[in-house]
Amino acid sequence: MNSALQRARKTVDERVPETAQQVELGALGTDGRRDLVDAFVSAWERADVEALLELLSEDAQFTMPPLPAWFRG
């Protein structure tokens, strides 16, 4: 039981965004975050892969539960 908990904590720690990302989102402010989300949703709805890539950092990670796929990079 203890080792399962340790493995779970390690997995969570590896997948939780860096603190710097939270700081960066805070620096954007409410309007900046709204603009970022609007740009992402718009690109997603248009299936505009190039626009989506421009919004992501090189170390981006994406998953869409319940699908087992995990995308990184």
Contact map, one row per residue, 1 for C-alpha under 8 A:
1111100000000000000000000000000000000000000000000000000000000000000000000
1111110000000000000000000000000000000000000000000000000000000000000000000
1111111000000000000000000000000000000000000000000000000000000000000000000
1111111100000000000000000000000000000000000000000000000000000000000000000
1111111110000000000000000000000000000000000000000000000000000000000000000
0111111111000000000000000000000000000000000000000000000000000000000000000
0011111111100000000000000000000000000000000000000000000000000000000000000
0001111111110000000000000000000000000000000000000000000000000000000000000
0000111111111000000000000000000000000000000000000000000000000000000000000
0000011111111100000000000000000000000000000000000000000000000000000000000
0000001111111110000000000000000000000000000000000000000000000000000000000
0000000111111111000000000000000000000000000000000000000000000000000000000
0000000011111111000000000000000000000000000000000000000000000000000000000
0000000001111111000000000000000000000000000000000000000000000000000000000
0000000000111111100000000000000000000000000000000000000000000000000000000
0000000000011111110000000000000000000000000000000000000000000000000000000
0000000000000011111011000000000000000000000000000000000000000000000000000
0000000000000001111111000000000000000000000000000000000000000000000000000
0000000000000000111111100000000000000000000000000000000000000000000000000
0000000000000000011111110000000000000000000000000000000000000000000000000
0000000000000000111111111000000000000000000000000000000000000000000000000
0000000000000000111111111100000000000000000000000000000000000000000000000
0000000000000000001111111110000000000000000000000000000000000000000000000
0000000000000000000111111111000000000000000000000000000000000000000000000
0000000000000000000011111111100010000000000000000000000000000000000000000
0000000000000000000001111111100000000000000000000000000000000000000000000
0000000000000000000000111111100000000000000000000000000000000000000000000
0000000000000000000000011111111110000000000000000000000000000000000000000
0000000000000000000000001111111110000000000000000000000000000000000000000
0000000000000000000000000001111111000000000000000000000000000000000000000
0000000000000000000000000001111111100000000000000000000000000000000000000
0000000000000000000000000001111111110000000000000000000000000000000000000
0000000000000000000000001001111111111000000000000000000000000000000000000
0000000000000000000000000000011111111100000000000000000000000000000000000
0000000000000000000000000000001111111110000000000000000000000000000000000
0000000000000000000000000000000111111111000000000000001000000000000000000
0000000000000000000000000000000011111111100000000000000000000000000000000
0000000000000000000000000000000001111111110000000000000000000000000000000
0000000000000000000000000000000000111111111000000000000000000000000000000
0000000000000000000000000000000000011111111100000011001000000000000000000
0000000000000000000000000000000000001111111110000000000000000000000000000
0000000000000000000000000000000000000111111111000000000000000000000000000
0000000000000000000000000000000000000011111111111011000000000000000000000
0000000000000000000000000000000000000001111111111001000000000000000000000
0000000000000000000000000000000000000000111111110000000000000000000000000
0000000000000000000000000000000000000000011111110000000000000000000000000
0000000000000000000000000000000000000000001111111000000000000000000000000
0000000000000000000000000000000000000000001111111111000000000000000000000
0000000000000000000000000000000000000000001100111111100000000000000000000
0000000000000000000000000000000000000000000000011111110000000000000000000
0000000000000000000000000000000000000001001000011111111000000000000000000
0000000000000000000000000000000000000001001100011111111100000000000000000
0000000000000000000000000000000000000000000000001111111110000000000000000
0000000000000000000000000000000000000000000000000111111110000000000000000
0000000000000000000000000000000000010001000000000011111110000000000000000
0000000000000000000000000000000000000000000000000001111111010000000000000
0000000000000000000000000000000000000000000000000000111111110000000000000
0000000000000000000000000000000000000000000000000000000111110000000000001
0000000000000000000000000000000000000000000000000000000011111000000000011
0000000000000000000000000000000000000000000000000000000111111100000000011
0000000000000000000000000000000000000000000000000000000000111110000001111
0000000000000000000000000000000000000000000000000000000000011111000001110
0000000000000000000000000000000000000000000000000000000000001111101111100
0000000000000000000000000000000000000000000000000000000000000111111111000
0000000000000000000000000000000000000000000000000000000000000011111100000
0000000000000000000000000000000000000000000000000000000000000001111100000
0000000000000000000000000000000000000000000000000000000000000011111110000
0000000000000000000000000000000000000000000000000000000000000011111111000
0000000000000000000000000000000000000000000000000000000000000011001111100
0000000000000000000000000000000000000000000000000000000000001111000111110
0000000000000000000000000000000000000000000000000000000000001110000011111
0000000000000000000000000000000000000000000000000000000000111100000001111
0000000000000000000000000000000000000000000000000000000001111000000000111
